[in-house]
Amino acid sequence: MQDESEQVQPPARLGARGVTRREILIAGGAGLAGATLLGALSDVAWAQAGQTGVTARNGGMKPVYVPEGDSTDAVAHSLADNLFWTDIMMEHAKFFAMLMPGPELAGPRARAEKFQATFAGQFAKAQGARLDRGNYAAFNRSTVELVKPFVAFKHEMRDAQESGKLQSLVWPLFFEHTAREAERFTRRLESLSRGEAALDRDEVVAFWSQIMAEHAEFIAHLLDPEERALVQKALQTSAAFHTLHDQRPAQKGAAEQAADDIIDFKTAAGKGIQTGKIKSIIHPALADHVRREAVKFADELKRAA
């Protein structure tokens, strides 16, 4: 008999029986996983030390910080991006440390842990910051100066892993993937410091479609081999995002549909991993990490010109 805790009540068109998370993930479909499993993402006002202009979007283990509404204020965008990306950078370092076990990797692991502490500290500063037009650019610069050596570390580790000098459990592509995210973060902060908050749709689609494709590939390779249908679904999702990336400019609505679909996929997958309903070696923190990036993708798409 199927575990009742894994069942949800489906829409009538799916029939009368319960539907498992695994079946929903395999079936796909925008809105299905989120609507039947976890409910819609919810926005709550966020304020710290009198700061306004940022919303915390909930729906997983951690919130996603985004500017309020359709804000074009460079200060609000700067705060939201500092909150979002410094936490993401902290987790990159955390994942590197987790995937560098044993005494032989003590050196690079210690360097990763130092970056983890650095970005945890910068995230805490962003939480307490009272940014305004007079000081936000300086705060952005302070973050950029912390990100630059982390990018260099990621490139160094990628090259070492590719050459066999480093024998960690981190794929070279994961080092490269996270370096691209960090480089794009610094470019965004530099634009915001010039007062340029507008997002270009082609750039948003180009960057995030590649990131989402690689996320799906990572998921496919971290699922238990017996999760054959889910592995295939993840690879199909990756292929769809590679196609979206290669067919730019994206047809209106195509990127938005893809973003909604992958949020649903990642949200349901994360819940299945947390509850042990999906077999994998994916840490729940990594599952939520990629979910939050998908939410960020969708938010940027809505704001892009």
N, C-alpha and C positions, 0 to 999 in steps of 0.2 A: 504494500500500500504506500502511496506517495505521502511524504511528509507534509502535513497540512500547513506548516509554517512556510513552505515554499510556494504555496498556492495563493493566487489572487483571483478575484472575480473578473472575468473578461467582459468586454462589450458583447451584446447579444449576437452580433455577427460572427463572433469567434466560437460560438457554441456554448453549451451549458457547463462543460467541465472546467476545472481549474486550469490555469496556465502557469507554467513555471517560468522563473527568470531566464532559464536556459532557452526555453522555447521563444520567449519574447526577444531575446538577444539574437537568436538565429533568424527569426522572422523579420526583425527590423521594423522600420516604419516610424516616421516622425511623430512624436507625441505619445506613442503607445507605451513605451517603457516608463517614461516619466509620469504619464497619467495613471497607469495601472499599478505602479509599484511605489513611487515615492512622492507623488504630488508635484505640483509646479514649483519652480524656484520662487522664492519670496524675497522681496527687497525690504530692508529696514534702514531707517535713517542712521547714519553713523556720525558721531561727533566726539572729539577728544580735545580737551583744553580749549573749548570755544571754537574749534575748527568746523566749518560747514562746507558743503559742496560735494560730499562723497557719500555714496550708498554702499552698504555691505549686502551683497547678494548671497543668500544662504541656499542650502540644498545638499550639503555634504559635511565632511569633517571640519572644513574651514570655509570661511566666507570668501567671496571674490569682491575686491574693492573696485568700484567703478565710479566715474563722475555722476552726479545726480542728473536725472532726466536727459535733456538734449544739450547739456552745458557745453559751451565752447571756451570756458574760462581756463587759461593755461595754468593757473594756480591750482584749481580743483583737479585738473588732469594730472598735474605733477604729483600731487599728494596721492591720488588714487594709484598711479603707476609706481610710485615709490613703495607704497604699502603692498601692492600686488607682487611686484617683481623682486623686491629685496627678500620677501618670504620664499619666492620661487628659487632665488639664488641660494638661500640658506639650505633649501631642500636638495638642490643639486649637489652641494657639498656633502650633505648628510648621506645621500645615496652613494656617492663616490666612496665615502668612508665605510659604509656598509659592505660595499663590493670590493674592498681591499683588505681581506682577512689575513691573519697570520703574521708572525714576526718579520718575515721577509719583506712585507709591505708596510712596515711600521712608519717608514719615512714619508712616503706619499700620503699615507692615511693621516698622519699628523698634520700635514699641510692642508689636506681637505678639511680636517676638523677645525683648523684655524680659520679657514674661510667660512665654515659653518658658524663659528662664533662671531666673526666679523659681520656677517649679514643679519644674524639674529639681533646684534646690537644696533645695526642701522634701521632695521624694521622697528625696533623699540623706539628709536629716535623719531622715526616718521609718525609713530602712533602719538607721541607727545608733542610733535611740532605744531607751531602756530604759524603756518605759512601765509604770506601775503605778497603783494607785488614787489615789496622792497627786499624780500629775503629768499623767495622761492628758488631763484636761479642759483644762488649760492648753495642752497641745500642740494639742488640737482647736481651741481658740480662735485660736491662732496661724495655723492653716491657714485657718480661716474668714475671718480678716482679710485674708489674701492672695486669697481667692476673690472677695470682695465687689467690689473694683475690676475684676476680670476680667469679672464679670457685667455691670458697668456698661459696660465696653468693648464687650462683645458686643452689648448693646442699642444702644449708640451706632452701631456699625458696621452693625447691621441696619437702623436707621432711615436711615443715610446711603446704604446700598446701595439701599434701597427708593425713596428720593427722587431717586436719580441723582447725588447729591453724591459718593458713592464709586462708582468703576467698577472693582471688583476682579472676580475670578473666583469669589468666594464667594457662594453663594445667600443671600438674606435668611433663608430657612428654616434653612440650616445655622447661621447666627449664632444664630437663635432656639432651635434644637434644642440646641446646645451650652450656651446660657444656661440652659435648663431643667435640663440635667444638673448644671450647677454649682450652681444654686439648690437642687436636691434633695440634693446632696452636703452643702451647709451645713446644711440642715434635719436631715439624718441625724446629722451630727456634734453638733449641738446637743442632739438627743435622747439620743445616747450619753453626752454629758457630764452629763446628768441621771441616768444609770444605766439608761436605757430602751433595751434592745437588741432587744426583740421587733419583728418585722416584721409589718405588717398585710397580709394577702393581697390585699384589694381595692386597696390603695394600690400594692402591687408590680405587680399586673396592669395597673392604670390607667396607671402611669408607663411601665413597660417595653413594653407593647403599642404605645403611641404611638411610643416610640423605635425599636422594631423595625420598625414600619410605615414610618417615615421612612428608616431604613437601607436597606430594600429599594427605596424610591423613589430614593434617592441612587445605589444600585448600578445601577438600570435606566437612569438618565440618564448614567452614566459608562461603561457598556459601549459597545463599538464598535457603530455602527448595524447592521452585518452580523450581530451576535450576536442575531438576531431572537428565536430561541426562548428564549434566556437572558433577554433583556429582558422577554419575556412572562411567564416564570417569576417574575422579580423583582416585576413588577407584580401578579401573582396572589398572591404572598407578602405584599406590602403590603396588598392588599385583605383578606386573611385576618386580618391583625393589626388592621386598622381595625375589622373585624367583631367581633373579640375585645374590643377596647376599648369598642365601643358596646353590647355585650351583657352588661356586668357586672351582677351578679356572674358571673364565668366559671364554667361548668360544671366540676365537679371532673374534673381530668385534661386538660381542653381546653388550658389554658395550658401545662401541662407538656409535652404533645405538641407544641404549637406551638414552644416553646422548644427542644426536642430537634431538631425539623425545621430550624429556622433555624441552629442551631449546625452541623449537618451541611452545610447549604447554604453558609454562610459559610466553613467550614473547607475544603471542596472548592473553592470559588471562589477563596479565597486561595492555595491550592496551584496552581491553574490559572493564576492571574495571575502568581505567582512564576516559574513554569516557561515562561511564554509560550504556554500552551495555550489561554488565553482572551484574546481581544483586547479591550482597554479602555484608558482613561486613569486607571485606579485604581492609585494607588501601593501597593506591597505593605504599607507601614506602615499605610495607611488600611484595607486589607482585614483586617489583623490587629487593628487597633483595634476595628472593629465586631464581629469574632469574639469578642474578649475581653469586650465588653459583653454579648454574648449568653450567654456562660458565666456572667457575673455575674448576669444575669437568672435563669437556671436555678438557680443556687445560692440566690438570695434566695427563689425560689418554694418550694424544699425546706424552707427555714427558717421561712416565713411561717405564721402561725396560721390 
